[in-house]
Amino acid sequence: MNLSTLDIGIIGFYIVISLAIGFWISNRASKNINGYFLGGNEMPWYYLGLSNASGMFDISGTMWMVYILFIYGLKSIFIPWLWPAFNQIFMMIFLSIWLRRSGVMTGAEWITFRFGENLGAKLSHISVVVFALLGVLGFLAYGFVGAGKFAVAFLPWELSADPHTNEIYYGLILTAITTVYVVKGGMFSVVITEVVQFVIMTIACIAIGVIAMQQVSPEMLAKVTPEGWDSILFSWQLDLDWSGILQSANDKIVDDGWSLFSVFFMLVLFKGFLQSLAGPAPNYDMQRVLSAKTPVEAAKMSWIVNLVLLFPRYMMVTGLTILALVYFMDDLNAMGSDVDFEQILPFALKNYVPSGLLGLVIAGLLATFMSTFAATTNAAPAYVVNDIYKKYINPNAADKTYVHLSYIVSIVFVVAGTSIGLFVPSLNDVILWIVSALYGGYTAANMLKWYWWRFNGFGYFIGMLTGIVAAFVMMFTDLSPLFGFPILFGLCLLGCLIGTLSTKPEDIKVLSNFYIKTRPWGFWKPVLAEIQKTQPHIKPNIDFKRDMVNVVVGIIWHLSLTAAPIFMVIQQFQAFGVALVSIAITSLYLKIFWWDNMRDYPDDSTEASSAVSEITEPLACK
């Protein structure tokens, strides 16, 4: 593609600015391990929220979302529940507060807070580190694949005559640039750069949405989409027939295995609810929560992610999709059975975004790759350095030693992740394995850890080990990771129960410390009874019903925020108005019954209130 001098200048300027931020902040970030991984717990919640939103706004995910909206229409808003997209609602309602109260630095360190220091706890700790690092490798490979596909479509230089080799070269170049600024600047660099990136992307998203509304009328869209494409409603069957329009779309629906859409919907809802109850996986999302100043600010951070991410992102996704539907259909039909739906996004951008704005959009999308890649890369050394080297090998090393080792670990994981990406056939394959197989194996153990006092380190370890092994086995079967989730969850749950009930409960002192600081609801009555023998003023968490109602309202709020920009861009203004009314009503409800009731720490215990300063300091600094 021939980019104008203006476009190339904008892209180059952005890359230089990103690198400059990393080096400028590096001195501040590298003072100690807490500053490198958590930004010293000094960053405002809205910065962290914008950063987290930017980290979720990646090239690979955007290409995938354009493809699913193209094929499945308005019903595609349910497909990201595979992640699950609504887990941020559980986070903002209660889990971010519970997690931040621990004061730890990583998800693996949280395991010590929950289970103590015995053999079961140490095995659990190691299993979380392994899971987290597998997740890092998976996401790095996922980002690498998307970046290469995107760059080949836009950047003007032919580095190789072979398109696939060209993708690899561009992926390696973008990866190297991103690695430099994240390694130098740590969490400070990641957050500050991502805030800049988010501003760029928001401008680009709005512009693309407006361009699409000007270029594509509802009548034009209706001619190139099957009946029901613009409806959010569905029956037992998907009932989208692309015959006579794009036969390969019908083949893709069959290949995805989602023709029985009611079954798909029930599965993603079941899976999503359980995974959301388990809390965040040990990745960049958890690191943002632990980086917040206070527990309430952690919850606000999770809230603003939904508020600022969904509307602009879906303006871009919908705009690119409808441009491709109207103007790219002949090219897709010409591809026959070899159609590559992941090329829809590059086509729409190349042909319908004017010079200058195109440079901004490309810079913004490159930014989304860099932000996701950076956030993921930052998580790897947090686990290797803090949870392996510092805990088991050299607990008394100088802060500079830990930071310099973090540089090395980041580079090693980037190399490993990109190497895996060389062998990945498509984005969809990576997404399904990560969210359904790998995260599916994470669900049972991490759900039980919050809500059941008897659950111990041995149960956690066996449950996690079962999940990790099963996830790898599923890579070599024809079973869909989504449809295999109930089996996977059942096996992991059985492993958790066997490991727990065949071994002793955790030390009551460990459980009491966890309960007093975190104060979860669930099955904690025996622990509470023991605590009340010496501290009768400690009260249980009685907010379960309120939290669950808030979660349901929050999911409706989230779904409305997703649907509203799609309705607006396809110019269904009556449906758009209904979505706005839904957003307003659910927002008011959440303001009254959630926002106004948040507390940093339980206020019924002198221990909790006097321990605030202790809790807010990461355990690694003690």
C-alpha positions as CSV (number, residue, x, y, z in Angstrom):
1,M,0.0,0.0,0.0
2,N,1.3,3.5,-0.8
3,L,0.9,5.7,2.2
4,S,1.2,9.5,1.8
5,T,4.1,11.3,3.3
6,L,1.8,12.8,5.9
7,D,0.6,9.3,7.0
8,I,4.1,8.0,7.3
9,G,5.2,11.1,9.2
10,I,2.3,10.6,11.7
11,I,3.2,6.9,12.2
12,G,6.9,7.6,12.7
13,F,6.2,10.5,15.1
14,Y,4.0,8.2,17.3
15,I,6.6,5.5,17.4
16,V,9.3,8.0,18.4
17,I,7.1,9.5,21.2
18,S,6.3,6.0,22.6
19,L,10.0,5.2,22.8
20,A,10.8,8.6,24.4
21,I,8.2,8.1,27.1
22,G,9.7,4.7,28.0
23,F,13.2,6.1,28.4
24,W,12.0,9.3,30.1
25,I,10.1,7.4,32.8
26,S,12.7,4.6,33.2
27,N,14.6,6.3,36.0
28,R,11.5,6.7,38.1
29,A,10.3,3.2,37.4
30,S,13.6,1.4,38.1
31,K,14.1,2.7,41.7
32,N,12.6,-0.5,43.2
33,I,10.6,-3.6,42.3
34,N,7.3,-2.0,43.6
35,G,7.8,1.0,41.4
36,Y,8.6,-1.2,38.4
37,F,5.6,-3.6,38.6
38,L,3.0,-1.5,40.4
39,G,4.0,2.1,39.7
40,G,4.5,2.6,43.5
41,N,0.7,2.4,44.0
42,E,0.7,6.2,43.1
43,M,-1.2,6.3,39.9
44,P,-4.8,7.7,39.9
45,W,-7.6,5.2,39.1
46,Y,-8.7,7.0,36.0
47,Y,-5.1,6.7,34.5
48,L,-5.1,3.0,35.3
49,G,-8.6,2.6,33.8
50,L,-7.7,4.3,30.6
51,S,-4.5,2.2,30.5
52,N,-6.4,-1.0,31.0
53,A,-9.0,0.0,28.3
54,S,-6.1,0.7,25.9
55,G,-4.6,-2.7,26.8
56,M,-7.8,-4.4,25.8
57,F,-8.1,-2.4,22.6
58,D,-5.7,-4.5,20.5
59,I,-5.3,-5.0,16.8
60,S,-5.9,-8.8,17.0
61,G,-9.1,-8.4,19.0
62,T,-10.4,-5.6,16.8
63,M,-9.8,-7.7,13.6
64,W,-11.6,-10.6,15.2
65,M,-14.5,-8.4,16.3
66,V,-14.9,-7.0,12.8
67,Y,-15.0,-10.6,11.5
68,I,-17.7,-11.8,13.9
69,L,-19.9,-8.7,13.4
70,F,-19.6,-9.2,9.6
71,I,-20.7,-12.8,9.8
72,Y,-23.1,-12.8,12.8
73,G,-24.5,-9.3,12.7
74,L,-26.0,-7.8,15.9
75,K,-26.0,-11.2,17.6
76,S,-22.2,-11.0,17.6
77,I,-22.4,-8.8,20.7
78,F,-22.8,-12.0,22.7
79,I,-19.7,-13.8,21.2
80,P,-17.1,-11.8,23.3
81,W,-18.8,-13.3,26.3
82,L,-16.3,-16.1,25.5
83,W,-13.6,-14.1,27.3
84,P,-16.0,-13.3,29.2
85,A,-16.4,-9.6,28.2
86,F,-18.6,-8.9,31.2
87,N,-16.0,-10.1,33.8
88,Q,-15.3,-6.4,34.4
89,I,-18.7,-6.1,35.9
90,F,-17.9,-8.6,38.6
91,M,-14.6,-6.8,39.1
92,M,-16.1,-3.4,39.6
93,I,-19.0,-4.6,41.8
94,F,-16.9,-6.5,44.4
95,L,-13.8,-8.5,43.2
96,S,-11.5,-5.5,42.6
97,I,-12.1,-4.3,46.2
98,W,-11.5,-7.8,47.6
99,L,-8.3,-8.3,45.5
100,R,-6.8,-4.9,46.3
101,R,-7.3,-5.3,50.0
102,S,-4.7,-8.0,50.0
103,G,-1.9,-5.5,49.3
104,V,0.1,-8.1,47.3
105,M,2.1,-7.6,44.1
106,T,1.0,-10.5,41.9
107,G,-1.6,-13.2,41.7
108,A,0.9,-15.8,42.8
109,E,1.8,-13.8,45.9
110,W,-2.0,-13.6,46.6
111,I,-1.9,-17.4,46.9
112,T,0.5,-17.1,49.9
113,F,-1.9,-14.6,51.4
114,R,-4.8,-17.1,51.0
115,F,-3.2,-20.4,51.8
116,G,-0.1,-19.6,53.8
117,E,3.4,-21.1,53.5
118,N,2.9,-24.9,53.8
119,L,3.6,-27.4,51.1
120,G,0.1,-27.2,49.6
121,A,0.4,-23.4,49.4
122,K,3.9,-23.6,47.8
123,L,2.6,-26.0,45.2
124,S,-0.4,-23.7,44.5
125,H,2.0,-20.8,44.3
126,I,4.1,-22.6,41.6
127,S,1.0,-23.6,39.7
128,V,-0.2,-20.0,39.4
129,V,3.2,-18.9,38.2
130,V,3.1,-21.6,35.5
131,F,-0.4,-20.7,34.5
132,A,0.4,-17.0,34.4
133,L,3.5,-17.5,32.2
134,L,1.6,-19.8,29.9
135,G,-1.0,-17.0,29.5
136,V,1.7,-14.5,28.8
137,L,3.1,-16.7,26.0
138,G,-0.4,-17.2,24.6
139,F,-1.2,-13.5,24.5
140,L,2.2,-12.6,23.1
141,A,1.7,-15.1,20.3
142,Y,-1.8,-13.7,19.7
143,G,-0.6,-10.1,19.5
144,F,2.3,-11.0,17.2
145,V,0.0,-12.8,14.7
146,G,-2.4,-9.8,14.6
147,A,0.3,-7.2,14.3
148,G,2.0,-9.0,11.4
149,K,-1.3,-9.3,9.4
150,F,-2.1,-5.7,10.0
151,A,1.3,-4.3,9.2
152,V,1.6,-6.1,5.9
153,A,-1.7,-4.6,4.7
154,F,-0.7,-1.0,5.5
155,L,3.0,-0.3,5.8
156,P,4.5,0.5,2.4
157,W,7.8,-1.4,2.4
158,E,8.1,-4.9,0.9
159,L,10.6,-6.6,3.2
160,S,10.1,-9.9,1.4
161,A,8.5,-11.2,-1.8
162,D,6.5,-13.8,0.3
163,P,3.5,-12.2,2.1
164,H,3.7,-14.6,5.1
165,T,7.4,-13.8,5.5
166,N,6.6,-10.2,5.3
167,E,4.1,-10.6,8.2
168,I,6.8,-12.2,10.3
169,Y,9.3,-9.4,9.6
170,Y,6.9,-6.7,10.4
171,G,5.7,-8.5,13.5
172,L,9.3,-8.8,14.7
173,I,10.0,-5.1,14.1
174,L,6.9,-4.0,16.0
175,T,7.6,-6.4,18.8
176,A,11.2,-5.1,19.2
177,I,10.1,-1.5,19.4
178,T,7.4,-2.3,22.0
179,T,9.8,-4.4,24.0
180,V,12.3,-1.5,24.3
181,Y,9.9,0.9,26.0
182,V,8.1,-1.5,28.2
183,V,11.4,-3.1,29.5
184,K,12.9,0.4,30.2
185,G,9.8,1.9,31.9
186,G,7.9,-0.9,33.6
187,M,4.4,-0.1,34.8
188,F,4.8,3.6,34.7
189,S,5.8,3.5,31.0
190,V,3.0,1.1,30.2
191,V,0.3,3.2,31.8
192,I,1.4,6.6,30.6
193,T,2.0,5.4,27.0
194,E,-1.4,3.6,27.0
195,V,-3.2,6.8,28.1
196,V,-1.7,8.6,25.1
197,Q,-2.6,5.6,22.9
198,F,-6.2,5.6,24.1
199,V,-6.7,9.3,23.2
200,I,-5.4,8.6,19.7
201,M,-7.7,5.6,19.3
202,T,-10.8,7.3,20.5
203,I,-10.3,10.1,17.9
204,A,-9.8,7.5,15.2
205,C,-12.8,5.4,16.3
206,I,-15.2,8.3,16.2
207,A,-13.9,9.4,12.8
208,I,-14.3,6.0,11.3
209,G,-17.8,5.6,12.7
210,V,-18.8,9.0,11.2
211,I,-17.2,8.1,7.8
212,A,-19.2,4.9,7.6
213,M,-22.5,6.6,8.4
214,Q,-21.8,9.0,5.6
215,Q,-20.8,6.3,3.1
216,V,-23.3,3.5,3.9
217,S,-27.1,4.0,4.1
218,P,-29.5,1.5,5.8
219,E,-30.9,0.6,2.4
220,M,-27.4,-0.2,1.1
221,L,-26.6,-2.3,4.1
222,A,-29.9,-4.3,3.8
223,K,-29.0,-5.3,0.2
224,V,-25.8,-7.1,1.3
225,T,-26.9,-8.7,4.6
226,P,-29.2,-11.7,5.2
227,E,-32.5,-11.3,7.0
228,G,-32.0,-10.9,10.7
229,W,-28.5,-9.6,10.5
230,D,-29.5,-6.3,12.1
231,S,-31.5,-7.9,15.0
232,I,-30.1,-8.7,18.4
233,L,-32.8,-11.4,19.0
234,F,-32.2,-15.1,18.2
235,S,-34.1,-18.3,18.5
236,W,-32.8,-21.9,18.9
237,Q,-31.1,-21.7,15.5
238,L,-28.9,-18.8,14.4
239,D,-31.1,-18.4,11.3
240,L,-28.7,-16.3,9.2
241,D,-28.6,-17.6,5.7
242,W,-25.8,-16.0,3.5
243,S,-26.8,-18.1,0.4
244,G,-26.7,-15.9,-2.7
245,I,-24.7,-13.2,-0.9
246,L,-21.5,-14.9,0.5
247,Q,-21.6,-18.7,0.6
248,S,-18.3,-18.8,2.5
249,A,-20.0,-17.0,5.4
250,N,-22.4,-20.0,5.8
251,D,-19.4,-22.3,5.7
252,K,-17.7,-20.2,8.4
253,I,-20.7,-20.4,10.7
254,V,-20.7,-24.2,10.4
255,D,-16.9,-24.3,10.9
256,D,-17.2,-22.2,14.1
257,G,-19.9,-24.6,15.4
258,W,-22.3,-21.9,16.6
259,S,-25.3,-22.6,14.4
260,L,-27.3,-23.7,17.5
261,F,-27.0,-20.2,18.9
262,S,-29.2,-20.8,21.9
263,V,-26.9,-23.6,23.0
264,F,-23.9,-21.3,22.3
265,F,-25.5,-18.5,24.4
266,M,-26.2,-20.8,27.3
267,L,-22.7,-22.2,27.3
268,V,-21.0,-18.8,27.2
269,L,-23.3,-17.4,29.9
270,F,-22.6,-20.5,32.1
271,K,-18.9,-20.4,31.4
272,G,-18.7,-16.6,31.7
273,F,-20.5,-16.5,35.1
274,L,-18.2,-19.1,36.6
275,Q,-15.1,-17.5,35.2
276,S,-16.1,-14.1,36.4
277,L,-16.7,-15.4,39.9
278,A,-13.2,-16.8,39.8
279,G,-11.8,-13.3,39.5
280,P,-9.1,-12.0,37.1
281,A,-6.5,-14.3,35.6
282,P,-3.0,-13.4,36.7
283,N,-2.3,-11.0,33.8
284,Y,-2.2,-7.3,33.0
285,D,-5.8,-6.8,34.3
286,M,-4.9,-8.1,37.7
287,Q,-1.7,-6.0,37.8
288,R,-3.8,-2.8,37.2
289,V,-6.1,-3.7,40.1
290,L,-3.1,-4.3,42.4
291,S,-1.5,-1.0,41.2
292,A,-4.5,1.1,42.4
293,K,-4.0,3.4,45.4
294,T,-6.9,2.0,47.3
295,P,-9.5,-0.8,47.0
296,V,-12.3,1.6,46.1
297,E,-10.1,3.2,43.4
298,A,-9.5,-0.3,42.1
299,A,-13.2,-0.8,41.7
300,K,-13.6,2.6,40.0
301,M,-10.8,1.6,37.6
302,S,-12.7,-1.5,36.5
303,W,-15.8,0.7,36.1
304,I,-14.2,3.2,33.8
305,V,-12.8,0.5,31.6
306,N,-16.3,-0.4,30.5
307,L,-17.4,3.2,30.2
308,V,-14.7,4.5,28.0
309,L,-13.8,1.3,26.0
310,L,-17.0,0.0,24.6
311,F,-18.6,2.9,22.8
312,P,-15.6,4.2,20.7
313,R,-14.3,0.7,20.0
314,Y,-17.7,-0.5,18.6
315,M,-18.0,2.7,16.5
316,M,-14.8,1.6,14.8
317,V,-15.7,-2.0,14.6
318,T,-19.1,-1.3,13.1
319,G,-17.9,1.4,10.7
320,L,-15.2,-0.9,9.3
321,T,-17.7,-3.8,9.1
322,I,-20.4,-2.0,7.1
323,L,-17.9,-0.5,4.8
324,A,-16.6,-3.9,4.0
325,L,-20.1,-5.4,3.6
326,V,-21.0,-2.9,1.0
327,Y,-17.7,-2.5,-0.9
328,F,-15.6,-5.6,-0.2
329,M,-18.2,-8.3,-1.0
330,D,-17.1,-9.0,-4.6
331,D,-13.5,-9.4,-3.4
332,L,-14.5,-11.9,-0.7
333,N,-16.7,-13.9,-3.1
334,A,-13.7,-14.0,-5.5
335,M,-11.6,-15.7,-2.8
336,G,-14.0,-18.7,-2.8
337,S,-13.4,-21.2,-0.1
338,D,-10.0,-19.6,0.8
339,V,-11.6,-16.4,2.1
340,D,-9.7,-14.6,4.9
341,F,-12.2,-12.7,7.0
342,E,-9.3,-11.2,9.0
343,Q,-8.5,-9.0,6.0
344,I,-11.8,-7.1,6.3
345,L,-10.4,-4.5,8.6
346,P,-7.4,-3.7,6.5
347,F,-9.5,-3.4,3.3
348,A,-12.0,-0.9,4.9
349,L,-9.2,1.2,6.2
350,K,-7.2,1.3,3.0
351,N,-10.1,2.3,0.8
352,Y,-12.3,4.6,2.9
353,V,-10.2,6.5,5.4
354,P,-8.7,9.8,4.0
355,S,-5.0,10.6,4.1
356,G,-3.8,12.1,7.4
357,L,-6.6,10.4,9.3
358,L,-5.4,7.1,7.9
359,G,-2.0,7.8,9.4
360,L,-3.6,8.6,12.7
361,V,-5.7,5.4,12.6
362,I,-2.8,3.2,11.7
363,A,-0.7,4.8,14.4
364,G,-3.6,4.2,16.8
365,L,-4.0,0.6,15.8
366,L,-0.3,0.0,16.1
367,A,-0.6,1.7,19.5
368,T,-3.2,-0.9,20.5
369,F,-0.9,-3.7,19.6
370,M,1.9,-2.0,21.5
371,S,-0.3,-1.4,24.6
372,T,-1.5,-5.0,24.8
373,F,1.9,-6.4,24.1
374,A,3.5,-4.1,26.6
375,A,1.0,-4.9,29.4
376,T,1.4,-8.6,28.8
377,T,5.1,-8.4,28.7
378,N,5.2,-6.4,32.0
379,A,3.3,-9.3,33.7
380,A,6.0,-11.9,32.9
381,P,8.9,-10.5,35.0
382,A,6.5,-9.8,37.9
383,Y,6.0,-13.5,38.3
384,V,9.5,-14.8,37.5
385,V,11.3,-12.2,39.5
386,N,8.9,-11.6,42.4
387,D,7.4,-15.1,42.7
388,I,10.4,-17.3,41.8
389,Y,13.7,-15.5,42.1
390,K,12.9,-13.3,45.0
391,K,10.8,-15.9,46.9
392,Y,13.0,-19.0,46.4
393,I,16.4,-18.0,45.2
394,N,17.6,-14.6,46.3
395,P,15.2,-12.9,48.8
396,N,17.7,-10.3,49.9
397,A,19.0,-9.0,46.6
398,A,19.3,-5.2,45.9
399,D,16.3,-3.6,44.2
400,K,18.5,-2.8,41.1
401,T,19.2,-6.6,40.8
402,Y,15.5,-7.4,40.7
403,V,14.8,-4.6,38.1
404,H,17.7,-5.6,35.9
405,L,16.6,-9.3,36.0
406,S,13.2,-8.1,35.0
407,Y,14.7,-6.6,31.8
408,I,16.2,-10.0,30.9
409,V,13.0,-11.9,31.7
410,S,10.9,-9.6,29.6
411,I,13.1,-10.1,26.6
412,V,13.2,-13.9,27.0
413,F,9.4,-14.0,27.1
414,V,9.0,-11.7,24.1
415,V,11.3,-14.0,22.1
416,A,9.5,-17.1,23.2
417,G,6.0,-15.7,22.6
418,T,6.8,-14.4,19.1
419,S,8.4,-17.8,18.3
420,I,5.2,-19.5,19.1
421,G,3.3,-17.0,17.0
422,L,5.3,-18.1,14.0
423,F,3.3,-21.4,14.0
424,V,-0.2,-20.1,14.8
425,P,-2.6,-20.4,11.8
426,S,-5.2,-17.9,12.8
427,L,-6.4,-15.4,15.5
428,N,-9.6,-17.4,16.1
429,D,-7.6,-20.5,17.0
430,V,-5.5,-18.6,19.6
431,I,-8.5,-16.8,21.1
432,L,-10.6,-20.0,21.5
433,W,-7.7,-21.9,23.1
434,I,-6.9,-19.1,25.6
435,V,-10.4,-18.2,26.7
436,S,-12.0,-21.6,26.7
437,A,-9.2,-24.2,27.3
438,L,-6.5,-22.4,29.3
439,Y,-8.9,-20.1,31.2
440,G,-11.4,-22.9,31.5
441,G,-8.9,-24.9,33.5
442,Y,-8.3,-21.9,35.7
443,T,-12.0,-21.5,36.7
444,A,-12.8,-24.2,39.3
445,A,-9.9,-23.7,41.6
446,N,-10.0,-19.9,41.5
447,M,-13.7,-19.7,42.1
448,L,-13.5,-21.9,45.2
449,K,-10.6,-19.9,46.7
450,W,-12.8,-16.9,47.3
451,Y,-16.0,-18.5,48.6
452,W,-15.2,-21.7,50.6
453,W,-13.1,-21.7,53.7
454,R,-12.3,-25.4,53.6
455,F,-10.7,-25.2,50.2
456,N,-6.9,-25.5,50.7
457,G,-3.6,-25.3,48.9
458,F,-3.5,-29.0,47.9
459,G,-7.0,-28.7,46.4
460,Y,-6.0,-25.6,44.5
461,F,-2.8,-27.2,43.1
462,I,-4.6,-30.4,41.9
463,G,-7.4,-28.4,40.3
464,M,-4.9,-26.1,38.5
465,L,-2.7,-29.0,37.4
466,T,-5.7,-30.8,36.0
467,G,-6.8,-27.7,34.1
468,I,-3.3,-27.0,32.6
469,V,-2.9,-30.6,31.5
470,A,-6.4,-30.8,30.1
471,A,-5.9,-27.5,28.2
472,F,-2.9,-28.9,26.4
473,V,-4.6,-32.2,25.7
474,M,-7.5,-30.2,24.0
475,M,-5.0,-28.7,21.6
476,F,-4.6,-32.2,20.0
477,T,-8.3,-33.0,19.8
478,D,-11.2,-32.0,17.5
479,L,-13.3,-31.0,20.5
480,S,-14.3,-27.3,20.5
481,P,-12.8,-25.7,23.6
482,L,-16.2,-24.0,24.3
483,F,-18.2,-27.2,24.1
484,G,-15.5,-29.0,26.0
485,F,-15.7,-26.4,28.9
486,P,-18.3,-28.3,31.0
487,I,-16.2,-31.4,30.9
488,L,-13.0,-29.5,31.7
489,F,-14.7,-27.6,34.6
490,G,-16.1,-30.9,36.0
491,L,-12.7,-32.6,35.9
492,C,-11.0,-29.6,37.6
493,L,-13.8,-29.3,40.2
494,L,-13.4,-33.0,41.0
495,G,-9.6,-32.6,41.4
496,C,-10.2,-29.6,43.7
497,L,-12.5,-31.6,45.9
498,I,-10.3,-34.7,46.1
499,G,-7.2,-32.6,46.9
500,T,-9.1,-30.6,49.6
501,L,-11.0,-33.3,51.4
502,S,-8.1,-35.7,51.5
503,T,-5.9,-33.2,53.3
504,K,-6.0,-31.0,56.3
505,P,-7.7,-27.5,56.3
506,E,-5.4,-24.5,56.3
507,D,-4.1,-22.9,59.5
508,I,-6.9,-21.0,61.2
509,K,-4.5,-18.0,61.6
510,V,-4.0,-17.8,57.9
511,L,-7.7,-18.1,57.2
512,S,-8.6,-15.5,59.8
513,N,-6.1,-13.0,58.5
514,F,-7.4,-13.5,55.0
515,Y,-11.1,-13.2,56.1
516,I,-10.6,-10.1,58.2
517,K,-8.7,-8.2,55.5
518,T,-10.7,-9.4,52.4
519,R,-14.1,-10.0,54.0
520,P,-15.7,-12.1,51.1
521,W,-19.2,-13.5,51.3
522,G,-19.6,-17.2,50.8
523,F,-19.1,-20.2,53.1
524,W,-16.9,-18.8,55.8
525,K,-19.0,-19.4,58.9
526,P,-16.5,-21.7,60.8
527,V,-13.7,-19.1,60.3
528,L,-16.0,-16.3,61.4
529,A,-17.0,-18.2,64.5
530,E,-13.4,-18.7,65.4
531,I,-12.6,-15.0,64.9
532,Q,-15.5,-13.9,67.0
533,K,-14.2,-15.8,70.0
534,T,-11.6,-13.0,70.5
535,Q,-13.1,-10.3,68.3
536,P,-16.9,-10.5,68.6
537,H,-17.4,-7.2,66.8
538,I,-16.2,-8.8,63.4
539,K,-19.3,-9.1,61.2
540,P,-19.9,-11.3,58.1
541,N,-20.3,-9.8,54.6
542,I,-24.1,-9.7,54.0
543,D,-23.9,-8.1,50.6
544,F,-24.3,-11.2,48.5
545,K,-27.9,-10.4,47.3
546,R,-27.1,-6.8,46.6
547,D,-23.9,-7.7,44.7
548,M,-25.6,-10.3,42.6
549,V,-28.4,-7.9,41.6
550,N,-25.8,-5.2,40.9
551,V,-24.0,-7.7,38.6
552,V,-27.2,-8.5,36.7
553,V,-27.9,-4.8,36.3
554,G,-24.3,-4.2,35.4
555,I,-24.4,-6.9,32.6
556,I,-27.4,-5.1,31.1
557,W,-25.5,-1.8,31.3
558,H,-22.5,-3.4,29.6
559,L,-24.7,-5.0,26.9
560,S,-26.4,-1.6,26.3
561,L,-23.0,0.1,26.0
562,T,-22.0,-2.5,23.4
563,A,-25.2,-2.3,21.3
564,A,-25.7,1.5,21.3
565,P,-22.8,2.4,19.0
566,I,-23.6,-0.4,16.6
567,F,-27.2,0.8,16.3
568,M,-26.0,4.4,15.9
569,V,-23.5,3.6,13.1
570,I,-26.0,1.4,11.1
571,Q,-28.5,4.2,11.7
572,Q,-31.2,2.3,13.6
573,F,-32.0,5.3,15.7
574,Q,-35.0,4.0,17.4
575,A,-33.0,1.0,18.8
576,F,-30.2,3.4,19.6
577,G,-32.6,5.5,21.7
578,V,-33.7,2.4,23.6
579,A,-30.1,1.5,24.3
580,L,-29.4,5.0,25.6
581,V,-32.4,4.8,27.9
582,S,-31.2,1.5,29.2
583,I,-27.8,2.9,29.8
584,A,-29.3,5.8,31.8
585,I,-31.5,3.7,33.9
586,T,-28.9,1.1,34.8
587,S,-26.3,3.8,35.5
588,L,-28.7,5.5,38.0
589,Y,-29.4,2.2,39.7
590,L,-25.7,1.4,40.0
591,K,-24.9,4.9,41.3
592,I,-27.4,4.3,44.2
593,F,-26.9,0.7,45.0
594,W,-23.2,0.2,44.1
595,W,-21.1,3.4,43.8
596,D,-22.5,5.0,47.0
597,N,-21.9,1.8,49.0
598,M,-18.3,1.1,48.3
599,R,-15.8,1.0,51.2
600,D,-12.0,0.6,51.1
601,Y,-12.0,-1.7,54.2
602,P,-14.6,-3.3,56.5
603,D,-15.4,-0.7,59.1
604,D,-16.5,-3.1,61.9
605,S,-13.1,-4.1,63.1
606,T,-10.4,-2.2,64.8
607,E,-7.9,-4.6,63.3
608,A,-9.0,-3.8,59.8
609,S,-9.0,-0.1,60.3
610,S,-5.6,-0.1,62.1
611,A,-4.1,-2.3,59.5
612,V,-4.9,-0.1,56.6
613,S,-1.3,1.1,56.2
614,E,-0.1,-2.4,56.5
615,I,-2.6,-3.8,54.0
616,T,-1.8,-1.1,51.4
617,E,1.9,-1.9,51.3
618,P,2.7,-4.8,49.1
619,L,4.0,-7.8,51.0
620,A,7.2,-7.8,49.0
621,C,8.2,-4.5,50.6
622,K,7.8,-5.8,54.2
